[in-house]
Amino acid sequence: MPGDMRIVLVANAASGAFAEGLTPDAIRARLRTAGLDLLPEPDDSLPLPDRLRAALRMEGVTAVAVAGGDGTLNCAAGMLAGSGVALGILPLGTMNLLAKDLGIPLGLEGAIAVLAAGQTRAVDVGRVNEHVFLINSVLGMPARMVRHREAFRGRRLGIPALLRLSAAVLRHLGPYPRLSAVLSAGGRRTRLRVRLLAVVNNDYAEGPGKILERSQVDGGELTLYIARRLSPWRLARLALGFGLGRWRDEPGLERRAAARFVVSARRRALRVMNDGEVRLIAPPLRYRLMPRALTVIVPEPVR
């Protein structure tokens, strides 16, 4: 990165690592030690969206370093996309999926080193109506699933963790109704009754150890995964397939690619989980991709 880069730090103290004693002041001190030119952080008594807006308006800012998890980065991306101001990632959340996709170290010192000596890269941003997502957008059982997210805090995402999540989801399969919707894409309308519909910004990769890792972040395409039924047996097979790195061909799992599409339903609002954060959005849900709309600071490529 250019030596004259000016950074604003915006820290989400509700993220996982802050519960372990880390403070925004400590992060700020480490950024200065790394030689970064820091602008004053916005008033930390303000809500996170207000602080991000204030950071973006600061004179001379070239990057906003966000300390938090994927949900915090989602909030930042909604404001930084298309602005020309780069996003710096200090991954302090539970899953940190975006940082993993971009090769950013999960340790704080390593992530700061990327801010100090990395390069910029433009990545795709997904959008559903006025909301953005950097990783995925999920319908079906998001509100039921997200409540179990705390069980993963600080733990490695592997087969045992996936099996625990699967067991938690199984408790809701019976009482949770399937979603009835109409999918419109490429001039074709498909009626669906699904347990789960996941929209991925680009697509997931397959391979041993590649659990919820994406194959690319700037391929210019959305991928839909549709599960019309999720029996206990199918869910267990899917969890095992994730761990083994072979799951796309599991029975009952449909996969489609599209640049844009619409999901319609006869409901006043649908629960949608974007990058782990649940919100109510009135249908129809209009999904589209914004190619390379967000600039992110990433590690220099290994030569």
Order of alpha helices (4+ residues) and beta strands (2+ residues): beta-alpha-beta-alpha-beta-alpha-beta-alpha-alpha-beta-beta-beta-alpha-alpha-beta-beta-beta-beta-beta-beta-alpha-beta-beta-beta-beta-beta
